[in-house]
Amino acid sequence: MPADADPKPERLVGRLVLAERSPGSKSERVAPLLELDDGRREVLRRLGANPFHDPELEALEGQVLIVEGEHRGSHFLVRRYRVRGDDSPGGESSGDPV
């Protein structure tokens, strides 16, 4: 695979929660996390959105999301998402439903 090619997208399904991240550091903040069925929590960051404050994702707290993107270090970069049961895709880079 060429160095500039996008990695193969992953799809995750889970409930969006807001939780404190990096307590005591300069990066301390409340961040959107996806709680997966296996108990893992993935920090979400939408492509093109502010990494420290994303009102679009924060407004979805408690909803079950289907997200598509890839792991990037300590977070999951969301390229597309939709609320489970919602026919309209969301996110800035949405297009086809996830």
C-alpha positions in Angstrom: 0.0 0.0 0.0 1.4 3.4 -0.9 2.4 5.7 2.0 -0.2 8.3 1.0 -3.1 5.8 0.8 -5.9 5.9 3.4 -5.9 2.9 5.7 -8.8 0.5 5.4 -11.7 2.0 7.3 -13.0 0.3 10.5 -16.5 0.2 11.7 -17.5 0.4 15.4 -20.8 0.4 17.1 -21.4 1.7 20.6 -23.0 4.2 22.9 -21.6 7.7 23.0 -20.7 9.0 26.4 -18.9 12.1 27.6 -16.1 11.5 30.1 -13.1 13.3 31.6 -9.8 12.6 29.8 -6.2 13.3 30.9 -7.1 14.6 34.4 -4.5 16.8 35.9 -2.8 17.6 32.6 -2.9 20.6 30.3 -5.1 18.4 28.0 -7.7 17.7 30.6 -11.1 17.9 29.1 -14.5 16.1 28.7 -14.3 14.1 25.5 -16.8 12.0 23.5 -16.1 8.3 24.0 -17.7 5.3 22.3 -18.5 2.5 24.7 -18.3 -0.8 22.9 -20.1 -4.0 23.8 -16.9 -5.6 25.0 -16.3 -2.8 27.6 -13.7 -0.9 25.7 -14.0 2.9 25.3 -12.7 4.6 22.3 -12.0 8.4 22.3 -13.7 9.8 19.2 -12.5 12.7 17.1 -14.4 13.8 13.9 -12.3 14.5 10.8 -12.0 18.3 10.5 -13.5 19.0 13.9 -11.9 20.7 16.9 -10.1 17.9 18.8 -11.0 19.5 22.2 -14.6 20.5 21.7 -17.0 19.0 19.2 -20.6 20.2 19.8 -21.9 17.9 17.1 -20.7 14.7 18.8 -21.4 16.0 22.3 -25.1 16.5 21.3 -25.4 12.8 20.6 -24.6 11.7 24.2 -26.5 8.6 25.1 -27.2 7.6 21.5 -25.9 4.4 19.8 -23.7 5.3 16.9 -22.2 3.4 14.0 -18.9 5.1 13.2 -16.5 4.5 10.3 -12.9 5.6 10.4 -9.5 4.5 11.8 -7.4 4.4 14.9 -4.9 7.2 15.1 -2.7 7.0 18.2 -4.9 7.5 21.3 -8.2 8.2 19.4 -10.5 6.9 16.7 -10.7 9.3 13.8 -14.4 9.4 12.6 -14.8 9.9 8.9 -18.6 9.0 8.9 -21.2 8.2 11.5 -24.9 7.7 11.9 -27.2 7.2 14.8 -28.4 3.6 14.9 -31.9 3.6 13.5 -31.4 6.9 11.7 -31.5 6.8 7.9 -29.5 10.0 7.5 -25.7 9.9 7.8 -23.9 12.5 9.9 -20.5 14.1 10.2 -18.7 16.5 8.0 -17.4 13.9 5.6 -20.5 11.9 5.4 -21.9 10.8 2.1 -23.0 7.2 1.8 -24.6 5.8 4.9 -22.2 3.9 7.1 
